[in-house]
Amino acid sequence: MRKSRFTEEQMVAILREADRTTVAEAAKKHKVSEPTIYAWRKHFGQLEVADVKRLKALELENSRLKKLLAERDLDIEVLKEINAKKW
């Protein structure tokens, strides 16, 4: 997926600006297309900048916990195989 020139926080800030003005004005000011702003609105909805930061932190923590769980499950499988071979 192509990396955007805007961070998620900037996207939400542009969306809030589009809420205060028109979508066309906000799009022209930030040099993005109107469909882009509508796509961002579909993706971010009514999130605020702080909500996006919190969401990003939660996603990072979630991925870290998934990795830990996968490693633990792998260790359990290895121990089961070792235990099965001993008998």
Phi, psi and omega in degrees: 000140182288137179281136181280157176282345182250144173282167180297324178296319178294321178300315180294321178297320177294322177297318179295324176294321178294332176291323181282324180248204175265159179297321181297317180295316180295320180295317181293319181297320184261005176059048172233164180276159178297318177300330177296316180296320178294324177294318177298319180297321178295321183284315187262343177057234183258023180293148173260171182300317180296324179295322180294318178298317179294319179298317179297319179296319179294322178294320177295316179296319179297317179294323178296317180292323177297320179295317178299318179296319179296318178296320179295317179297322178295317178299319179296317179297318179297315179296323177296318179295318179297317181293324179291326182284336181292324184272000000 
